């Protein structure tokens, strides 16, 4: 599903070069729940942003579902992200003035799908994450854990091939974190949803099928 070949990313900060990724070659198969782990600054979030097409690598290749992403135009990448990928971020990234239902519907409307169809699907996804009674609530009326569940529902709006989650539990307490991880695990097992999640918490490993461990911009260890 996802393959990278000798992937590098270098940031230029004045006269200083920061080598965030140093030749990363790896693969992620359909239906896996993969944890991307490593110390702060190891390159794990940078890797997620590259394979999630949120940033452009300095060199190397990224192939997703048989498509070489370097051959895509910016417009094609944007369409591919909407159609094939879902994203969950640690800050939830919900729109303040929209309801739970409207926030979930955004990716579907972004693809120009029928409004009524999108809203029906969004309603089902809100139910799936246990927030059916809060569909008309605004972000300010939700706890952090509830906001993250809305973000997960939104990530599934277009039935993505893969969901990328960048430290989705970073702002949550332990109980809420467990709820989010169990939800990801359920989606992975029941819907065969591929999930790639960045984490720095050792106890999260019990939920992953496999861990890719980063250190200093390289893969240090891949667990089976």
C-alpha positions as CSV (number, residue, x, y, z in Angstrom):
1,X,0.0,0.0,0.0
2,X,2.7,2.5,1.0
3,X,6.4,2.1,0.0
4,X,9.2,4.5,0.5
5,X,12.6,4.3,-1.1
6,X,15.7,6.1,0.3
7,X,13.4,9.0,1.5
8,X,15.2,12.1,2.7
9,X,14.1,15.5,4.0
10,X,16.4,18.4,4.8
11,X,15.3,21.7,6.2
12,X,17.4,24.8,5.8
13,X,17.4,27.1,8.8
14,X,19.6,30.0,7.7
15,X,23.0,28.5,7.2
16,X,22.1,25.4,9.1
17,X,20.9,22.2,7.4
18,X,18.7,19.9,9.5
19,X,18.5,16.4,8.2
20,X,15.1,15.2,9.4
21,X,15.1,12.0,7.3
22,X,18.2,10.2,6.2
23,X,17.3,7.6,3.6
24,X,14.2,5.8,4.9
25,X,13.0,2.7,3.0
26,X,10.0,0.9,4.4
27,X,6.5,-0.4,3.6
28,X,3.1,-0.5,5.1
29,X,0.5,-3.1,4.0
30,X,-3.2,-2.7,3.7
31,X,-5.1,-3.4,6.9
32,X,-2.1,-2.7,9.2
33,X,-2.3,-0.6,12.4
34,X,1.3,0.7,12.5
35,X,2.9,2.7,15.2
36,X,5.6,5.2,14.3
37,X,7.7,5.8,17.4
38,X,11.0,7.3,18.5
39,X,12.4,10.1,20.7
40,X,11.6,13.7,20.0
41,X,13.3,14.9,16.9
42,X,13.8,11.5,15.5
43,X,11.9,12.1,12.3
44,X,8.6,10.3,13.0
45,X,6.3,13.2,12.3
46,X,8.3,14.3,9.3
47,X,8.0,10.8,7.9
48,X,4.2,10.9,8.5
49,X,3.9,14.2,6.7
50,X,5.9,12.9,3.7
51,X,3.8,9.7,3.2
52,X,0.6,11.7,4.0
53,X,1.5,14.1,1.1
54,X,1.5,17.0,3.5
55,X,5.1,17.9,2.6
56,X,7.5,17.2,-0.2
57,X,10.6,15.1,0.4
58,X,14.1,16.4,-0.6
59,X,14.8,13.1,-2.4
60,X,13.6,9.5,-2.6
61,X,10.3,7.9,-3.7
62,X,6.9,7.4,-2.2
63,X,4.5,5.0,-3.8
64,X,0.9,4.7,-2.6
65,X,-1.5,2.2,-4.0
66,X,0.8,1.7,-6.9
67,X,1.1,5.4,-7.7
68,X,4.4,7.3,-7.7
69,X,3.5,10.5,-5.9
70,X,6.5,12.5,-7.3
71,X,4.8,12.3,-10.7
72,X,1.6,14.1,-9.4
73,X,0.9,17.8,-9.8
74,X,-0.1,19.8,-6.8
75,X,-3.7,19.6,-7.9
76,X,-3.5,15.9,-8.3
77,X,-2.0,15.5,-4.8
78,X,-4.7,17.6,-3.3
79,X,-7.4,15.4,-4.9
80,X,-5.6,12.3,-3.9
81,X,-5.4,13.4,-0.3
82,X,-9.1,14.1,-0.2
83,X,-10.0,10.8,-2.0
84,X,-7.6,8.4,-0.5
85,X,-6.4,9.7,2.8
86,X,-7.8,10.7,6.2
87,X,-5.9,12.8,8.8
88,X,-6.2,13.1,12.6
89,X,-4.0,15.7,14.4
90,X,-3.2,16.2,18.0
91,X,-4.9,19.6,18.0
92,X,-8.2,18.2,16.5
93,X,-8.3,20.9,13.8
94,X,-12.1,21.4,14.0
95,X,-13.8,24.5,12.7
96,X,-15.1,26.5,15.7
97,X,-18.3,27.8,14.1
98,X,-19.4,24.4,12.6
99,X,-21.3,21.7,14.4
100,X,-20.0,18.2,14.9
101,X,-22.0,17.0,11.9
102,X,-20.7,19.8,9.7
103,X,-17.1,19.3,10.7
104,X,-17.4,15.6,9.8
105,X,-19.0,16.4,6.4
106,X,-16.2,18.8,5.2
107,X,-14.1,16.2,3.3
108,X,-17.1,14.9,1.4
109,X,-18.2,18.3,0.4
110,X,-14.7,19.1,-0.6
111,X,-15.0,16.3,-3.2
112,X,-18.2,17.9,-4.6
113,X,-20.4,15.0,-3.5
114,X,-24.1,15.3,-3.1
115,X,-25.0,17.4,0.0
116,X,-27.7,15.1,1.3
117,X,-25.7,12.0,0.7
118,X,-22.7,13.5,2.5
119,X,-24.8,14.6,5.5
120,X,-26.3,11.1,5.8
121,X,-22.9,9.5,5.8
122,X,-21.6,12.0,8.2
123,X,-24.5,11.3,10.6
124,X,-23.6,7.6,10.5
125,X,-20.0,8.3,11.2
126,X,-20.9,10.5,14.2
127,X,-23.0,7.6,15.5
128,X,-20.0,5.2,14.9
129,X,-17.7,7.2,17.2
130,X,-20.4,7.4,19.9
131,X,-21.4,11.0,19.5
132,X,-24.9,10.7,18.0
133,X,-26.4,12.8,20.7
134,X,-24.0,15.6,20.1
135,X,-24.2,16.0,16.3
136,X,-25.5,19.6,16.6
137,X,-22.9,20.7,19.2
138,X,-20.1,23.1,18.6
139,X,-16.4,22.5,19.4
140,X,-16.5,24.6,22.5
141,X,-19.3,22.3,23.9
142,X,-17.1,19.1,23.6
143,X,-14.3,17.7,25.8
144,X,-10.9,17.0,24.2
145,X,-11.6,13.3,23.8
146,X,-15.0,14.1,22.2
147,X,-13.3,16.5,19.8
148,X,-10.8,13.9,18.8
149,X,-13.6,11.4,18.1
150,X,-15.1,14.0,15.8
151,X,-11.7,14.3,14.0
152,X,-11.6,10.5,13.6
153,X,-15.1,10.5,12.1
154,X,-14.1,13.3,9.7
155,X,-11.0,11.3,8.6
156,X,-13.3,8.5,7.5
157,X,-15.7,10.6,5.5
158,X,-14.4,9.6,2.1
159,X,-13.7,6.0,3.0
160,X,-9.9,6.6,2.8
161,X,-7.5,3.9,1.9
162,X,-5.3,5.0,4.9
163,X,-5.7,7.1,8.0
164,X,-2.7,9.1,9.3
165,X,-2.7,10.1,12.9
166,X,0.0,12.4,14.3
167,X,0.1,12.0,18.1
168,X,-3.7,12.1,18.4
169,X,-3.6,11.4,22.1
170,X,-0.9,14.1,23.0
171,X,-3.5,16.5,24.5
172,X,-5.7,13.9,26.2
173,X,-5.7,12.2,29.6
174,X,-5.1,8.5,29.9
175,X,-8.8,7.5,30.0
176,X,-9.5,9.6,26.9
177,X,-6.4,8.2,25.2
178,X,-7.5,4.7,25.8
179,X,-10.9,5.5,24.3
180,X,-9.3,6.9,21.1
181,X,-6.9,4.0,20.7
182,X,-9.7,1.4,21.2
183,X,-11.6,3.3,18.5
184,X,-8.7,3.1,16.1
185,X,-8.3,-0.6,17.0
186,X,-12.0,-1.2,16.4
187,X,-11.9,0.5,13.0
188,X,-8.8,-1.4,12.0
189,X,-10.2,-4.8,13.0
190,X,-13.9,-4.3,11.9
191,X,-13.4,-2.3,8.7
192,X,-9.8,-3.4,7.8
193,X,-8.9,0.2,8.0
194,X,-5.2,0.9,7.5
195,X,-4.0,3.3,10.3
196,X,-0.5,4.8,10.6
197,X,-0.1,6.6,14.0
198,X,2.8,8.6,15.5
199,X,3.2,8.1,19.2
200,X,5.7,8.6,22.0
201,X,3.9,6.7,24.7
202,X,5.3,3.2,25.4
203,X,1.9,1.9,26.6
204,X,0.4,2.6,23.2
205,X,2.3,-0.3,21.7
206,X,-0.2,-2.9,22.9
207,X,-2.6,-1.5,20.3
208,X,-0.3,-1.7,17.3
209,X,0.2,-4.6,14.9
210,X,3.7,-3.4,14.3
211,X,6.1,-0.6,15.3
212,X,8.5,1.3,13.1
213,X,11.1,2.9,15.4
214,X,12.9,6.1,14.3
215,X,16.1,7.6,15.6
216,X,18.1,10.4,14.1
217,X,16.1,10.4,10.9
218,X,16.6,6.7,10.3
219,X,14.7,3.5,11.0
220,X,16.3,1.9,14.0
221,X,14.0,-1.1,14.3
222,X,11.0,-2.6,12.7
223,X,8.9,-5.0,14.9
224,X,6.9,-7.7,13.4
